[in-house]
Amino acid sequence: MSPAHLGGLPDLDYVEFARCLFEESNDAFIIVDPDFETVLDVNATTLRLTQRRKQELAPSSIADLLSSDEQDGLAKVVAAFQKTGLFHSREGFSLATREDGPLQVNISVSRIHTSQRVLGLIVARDITARKRAEEANLRLQDELAHIARLAAIGETVAEISHEINQPLSAVANYAAASREKLNGDDPLAELDSVRKWVDHISSAAILAGSLCHRLSSFVKKTDGQLEAHDIKDIVTEIIDIARWDAKRAKAKLSFEADAAEMRALVNRVEIQQVVLNLIKNACESLAATDQTDKVVKIRATVQNDCVTVAVEDSGPGFGEADVERLFTPFVTTKQSGLGMGLAICRSIIKKHGGSIDAANRSPTGARLQFTLPRAATA
């Protein structure tokens, strides 16, 4: 190939240029045999990143740098390169080092055609710092989401106390009545009544326990694991908590769902947090109005390979300028609040591979909805 084909610089020594690129690059350059199995040469960056001497790596097996699983991954990258003939790259590799543990790298592969032979080229770019920053960002998002869940429960603590106090009061009342009957003149004659009251005590205790369990599950920190869950079940569970917001706003809360299966790969608590936040936004919008017919409707639908959950209200809707900014951190349309609720919702849904949006309804009201990919069926 003539210099003109390489950029039109006839006075440039391209062999020297290639040597400088190889030696001075901040990426690890690893020259291998055409089968990508044997390391033949490495540059200074490879030695620095792996904390090895050149005689340790050249020549050596690629297994000294990549585990067997990652060699399989490398083979897939090479196969993709051979199929297209284009420079091909992929993240998710770990480069072995002497002391500091594996480095996370992006690997690209190509082939070098010289006048004498064909060689393979692996270029590894260190992305460890970026990956650690991404992991730290995810941990921060999880902490913010946990704080938001605690805040959501804190806002309804009076309603929660009342809701739990009702079955506990029933337990106390039925227990006192049962004791009075059993301490009477003819306790055996009262056994049928006492049995009935004991059943009421059991039901009330189970109800109180169920409420406490759901609250505990909602506010605890999650492990971030995604599992296949029925979205209808997730929404149904969180509605019991959301009803307290609806009561405060004097709004009617309803839920409709398609009959089709709605399993999605999700973190159950995080999706419940999103649903609760959307319902709370709808209830807060209605609470600020003088409407007599206040409605919050939740719909779960299936279309193609996606599940959509929409929360609609009969309130005044969003200002046109607000719709585009609703999911921006620290932007809020409320008199109080930090404007982080919907931003956290967007972060959660994005992490699940979905999307979330807002729109005004006609003739009045607002809709907040998110869409998630359905889980693959066996």
VEXVEX-770730 format. One record per residue (C-alpha): residue number from 1; residue in one letter; z, y, x. Coordinates in steps of 0.5 Angstrom, whole numbers. Each point is the difference from the previous one (the first is absolute). Example, Ala and Ser with C-alpha at 12.3 -4.5 7.8 and 13.67 -1.06 7.14 Angstrom:
2
R   num   residu      zz      yy      xx
R     1        a      16      -9      25
R     2        s      -2       7       2
***
This chain:
378
R   num   residu      zz      yy      xx
R     1        m       0       0       0
R     2        s      -2       7       3
R     3        p       5       6       1
R     4        a      -4       3      -6
R     5        h       2      -5      -5
R     6        l       7       1       2
R     7        g       1       7      -1
R     8        g      -6       4       4
R     9        l       4       1       6
R    10        p      -4      -3       6
R    11        d       5       3       5
R    12        l       6      -4      -3
R    13        d       2      -7       4
R    14        y       1      -4      -6
R    15        v       3      -6       4
R    16        e       5       5       3
R    17        f       1       3      -7
R    18        a       2      -7      -3
R    19        r       4      -1       5
R    20        c       4       6      -1
R    21        l       0      -1      -7
R    22        f       3      -7       1
R    23        e       6       2       5
R    24        e       2       7      -3
R    25        s       0      -2      -8
R    26        n       6       0      -3
R    27        d      -2      -6      -4
R    28        a       1      -7       3
R    29        f      -7      -3       2
R    30        i       0      -7       1
R    31        i      -6      -4       3
R    32        v      -1      -7      -2
R    33        d      -5      -6       0
R    34        p      -5       0      -6
R    35        d       4      -5      -4
R    36        f       6       5       0
R    37        e       5      -5       3
R    38        t       1       2       8
R    39        v       2       7       2
R    40        l      -5       2       6
R    41        d       3       7       2
R    42        v       4       5      -3
R    43        n       1       8       1
R    44        a       6       4       2
R    45        t       2       1      -7
R    46        t       1      -7      -2
R    47        l       4      -1       6
R    48        r       5       5      -2
R    49        l       0      -2      -7
R    50        t       2      -7       1
R    51        q       4       1       7
R    52        r      -4      -5       4
R    53        r      -3       0       6
R    54        k      -8      -1       1
R    55        q       0      -7       3
R    56        e       5      -2      -6
R    57        l      -6       1      -5
R    58        a      -7       0       4
R    59        p      -1      -6      -1
R    60        s       4      -2      -5
R    61        s       0      -3      -7
R    62        i      -1       4      -6
R    63        a       6      -4      -3
R    64        d       5       4       5
R    65        l      -1       6      -4
R    66        l      -1      -2      -7
R    67        s       3      -5      -4
R    68        s      -3      -6      -3
R    69        d       0       3      -7
R    70        e      -3       6       3
R    71        q      -5      -3       4
R    72        d      -3      -3      -7
R    73        g       0       7      -2
R    74        l      -4       2       6
R    75        a      -5      -5      -1
R    76        k      -1       3      -7
R    77        v      -1       7       3
R    78        v      -5      -3       5
R    79        a      -3      -4      -6
R    80        a      -1       6      -4
R    81        f      -3       4       6
R    82        q      -5      -6       1
R    83        k      -2       0      -7
R    84        t      -1       8       0
R    85        g      -1       2       7
R    86        l       4       6      -1
R    87        f       6       2       4
R    88        h       6      -3      -4
R    89        s       7       1      -1
R    90        r       6      -2      -3
R    91        e       8       2       0
R    92        g       6      -5       0
R    93        f       0      -3       7
R    94        s       5      -1       5
R    95        l      -1       1       7
R    96        a       5      -4       4
R    97        t       4       4       5
R    98        r       5      -2       6
R    99        e       6       3      -2
R   100        d       0       5      -6
R   101        g      -3      -5      -6
R   102        p      -7       0      -3
R   103        l      -4       6      -1
R   104        q      -3       1      -6
R   105        v      -8       2       1
R   106        n      -6       1      -3
R   107        i      -5      -5       3
R   108        s      -8       1       0
R   109        v      -5      -4       3
R   110        s      -7       0       3
R   111        r      -4      -3       5
R   112        i      -3       3       7
R   113        h      -7      -2       2
R   114        t      -1       1       7
R   115        s      -6      -2       4
R   116        q       3      -6       3
R   117        r       5      -3      -6
R   118        v       3       2      -7
R   119        l       7       1       0
R   120        g       5       1      -6
R   121        l       4       7      -1
R   122        i       7       1      -3
R   123        v       2       7      -1
R   124        a       8       0      -2
R   125        r       3       7      -3
R   126        d       7       0       0
R   127        i       2       2      -7
R   128        t       8      -2       1
R   129        a       2       7      -1
R   130        r      -4       1      -6
R   131        k       2      -6      -3
R   132        r       8       1       1
R   133        a      -1       7      -3
R   134        e      -3      -3      -6
R   135        e       5      -5      -1
R   136        a       5       6       1
R   137        n      -3       4      -5
R   138        l       0      -6      -5
R   139        r       7      -1       1
R   140        l       1       7      -1
R   141        q      -4       0      -7
R   142        d       5      -6      -2
R   143        e       6       4       2
R   144        l      -3       5      -5
R   145        a      -2      -4      -5
R   146        h       7      -3       0
R   147        i       3       7       0
R   148        a      -4       1      -6
R   149        r       2      -6      -4
R   150        l       7       2       1
R   151        a      -1       7      -2
R   152        a      -4      -3      -7
R   153        i       6      -4      -1
R   154        g       5       6       1
R   155        e      -3       4      -5
R   156        t       1      -4      -5
R   157        v       7      -3       2
R   158        a       3       3      -7
R   159        e      -5      -4      -4
R   160        i       1      -6       4
R   161        s       8       0       0
R   162        h      -1       1      -8
R   163        e      -5      -6       0
R   164        i       5      -5       4
R   165        n       6       3      -4
R   166        q      -3      -3      -6
R   167        p       0      -7       1
R   168        l       7       0       4
R   169        s       3       4      -6
R   170        a      -2      -6      -4
R   171        v       3      -5       5
R   172        a       6       3      -1
R   173        n       0       1      -7
R   174        y      -2      -7      -2
R   175        a       5      -3       6
R   176        a       6       4      -4
R   177        a      -2      -2      -7
R   178        s       0      -7       3
R   179        r       7       0       3
R   180        e       3       3      -6
R   181        k      -3      -5      -5
R   182        l       2      -6       5
R   183        n       7       3       0
R   184        g       1       0      -7
R   185        d       3      -4      -5
R   186        d      -5      -5      -1
R   187        p      -5       0       7
R   188        l      -4      -6      -2
R   189        a      -2       3      -7
R   190        e      -3       5       4
R   191        l      -4      -4       5
R   192        d      -7       1      -3
R   193        s       1       8       1
R   194        v       2      -1       7
R   195        r      -6      -4       2
R   196        k      -4       5      -3
R   197        w       3       6       3
R   198        v       0      -4       7
R   199        d      -8      -1      -1
R   200        h       0       8      -1
R   201        i       4       1       7
R   202        s      -5      -5       3
R   203        s      -6       4      -2
R   204        a       3       7       2
R   205        a       2      -3       6
R   206        i      -7      -2       2
R   207        l      -3       6      -2
R   208        a       5       4       4
R   209        g      -1      -5       6
R   210        s      -8       1      -1
R   211        l       0       8       0
R   212        c       5       0       6
R   213        h      -5      -5       4
R   214        r      -6       4      -2
R   215        l       3       6       3
R   216        s       2      -4       6
R   217        s      -7      -2       1
R   218        f      -3       6      -1
R   219        v       4       4       5
R   220        k       1      -4       6
R   221        k      -4       0       6
R   222        t      -7      -4       0
R   223        d      -2      -5       5
R   224        g      -7       3      -1
R   225        q      -3      -7      -1
R   226        l      -6      -1      -5
R   227        e       0      -5      -5
R   228        a      -4      -2      -7
R   229        h       4       3      -6
R   230        d      -3       1      -7
R   231        i       0       7      -1
R   232        k       2      -1      -7
R   233        d       6      -2       2
R   234        i       1       5       5
R   235        v      -1       6      -5
R   236        t       4      -4      -6
R   237        e       6       0       5
R   238        i       0       7       2
R   239        i      -1       2      -7
R   240        d       8      -1      -1
R   241        i       2       5       5
R   242        a      -6       5      -2
R   243        r       3       0      -7
R   244        w       6       4       2
R   245        d      -5       6       2
R   246        a      -4      -1      -7
R   247        k       6       1      -4
R   248        r       2       6       4
R   249        a      -7       3      -2
R   250        k       1      -3      -7
R   251        a      -7      -3       1
R   252        k      -2      -7      -2
R   253        l      -2      -5       5
R   254        s      -5      -5      -1
R   255        f      -4      -6       4
R   256        e      -6      -3      -1
R   257        a      -4      -5       5
R   258        d      -6      -4       0
R   259        a       1      -8      -2
R   260        a      -4      -1       7
R   261        e       4      -3       6
R   262        m       2       6       4
R   263        r       3      -3       7
R   264        a      -1       5       6
R   265        l       3      -1       7
R   266        v       5       6       0
R   267        n       8       1       2
R   268        r       3       0      -7
R   269        v       5       5       1
R   270        e      -5       5       3
R   271        i      -5       0      -6
R   272        q       6       0      -5
R   273        q       2       7       4
R   274        v      -7       2      -1
R   275        v       0      -1      -8
R   276        l       7       3       0
R   277        n      -2       6       3
R   278        l      -6       1      -4
R   279        i       4      -1      -7
R   280        k       5       5       3
R   281        n      -5       5       1
R   282        a      -3      -1      -7
R   283        c       7       0      -3
R   284        e       2       7       4
R   285        s      -7       3      -3
R   286        l       2      -2      -7
R   287        a       7       2       1
R   288        a      -2       7       1
R   289        t      -4       1      -6
R   290        d       2       1      -7
R   291        q      -4      -5      -3
R   292        t       3      -5      -6
R   293        d      -5      -6       2
R   294        k       1      -1       7
R   295        v      -3      -7       3
R   296        v      -1      -3       6
R   297        k      -5      -6       0
R   298        i       0      -5       6
R   299        r      -7      -4       0
R   300        a      -1      -6       5
R   301        t      -8      -2       0
R   302        v      -4      -5       4
R   303        q      -7       2       2
R   304        n      -4      -4       5
R   305        d       4      -2       6
R   306        c       5       6      -2
R   307        v       7       1      -4
R   308        t       1       7      -2
R   309        v       6       3      -3
R   310        a       0       7      -3
R   311        v       6       4      -3
R   312        e      -3       5      -5
R   313        d       4       5      -4
R   314        s      -1       5      -5
R   315        g       3       6       3
R   316        p      -4       7       3
R   317        g      -3      -4       5
R   318        f      -2       3       7
R   319        g      -2       7       2
R   320        e      -7      -1       3
R   321        a       2       3       7
R   322        d       6      -5       0
R   323        v      -4      -7      -1
R   324        e      -3       0       7
R   325        r       6       2       3
R   326        l       5      -5      -3
R   327        f       0      -5       5
R   328        t       1       5       6
R   329        p       7      -1       3
R   330        f       5       6      -2
R   331        v      -5       3      -5
R   332        t       4      -1      -7
R   333        t      -2       3      -7
R   334        k       8       0      -2
R   335        q       5       5       1
R   336        s       4      -5       4
R   337        g      -2      -5       4
R   338        l      -3      -1       7
R   339        g      -7      -2      -2
R   340        m       1      -7       4
R   341        g       0      -5      -6
R   342        l      -7       0      -1
R   343        a      -2       0       7
R   344        i       4      -6       1
R   345        c      -3      -4      -6
R   346        r      -7       2       4
R   347        s       3      -3       6
R   348        i       2      -6      -3
R   349        i      -6      -2      -4
R   350        k      -4       2       6
R   351        k       4      -5       4
R   352        h      -2      -5      -5
R   353        g      -7       1       0
R   354        g      -1       4      -6
R   355        s      -1       7      -3
R   356        i       4       5      -4
R   357        d      -3       6      -4
R   358        a       2       5      -5
R   359        a      -4       3      -6
R   360        n       1       4      -6
R   361        r      -1      -4      -7
R   362        s      -4       3      -6
R   363        p       2       4      -4
R   364        t       7       0       3
R   365        g       4      -4       5
R   366        a       0      -3       7
R   367        r      -2      -6       3
R   368        l       3      -3       7
R   369        q      -3      -7       2
R   370        f       0      -4       6
R   371        t      -5      -6       1
R   372        l       1      -6       4
R   373        p      -4      -6       2
R   374        r       2      -7      -3
R   375        a       2      -5       4
R   376        a      -5      -6       1
R   377        t       1      -6      -5
R   378        a       1      -7       3
***
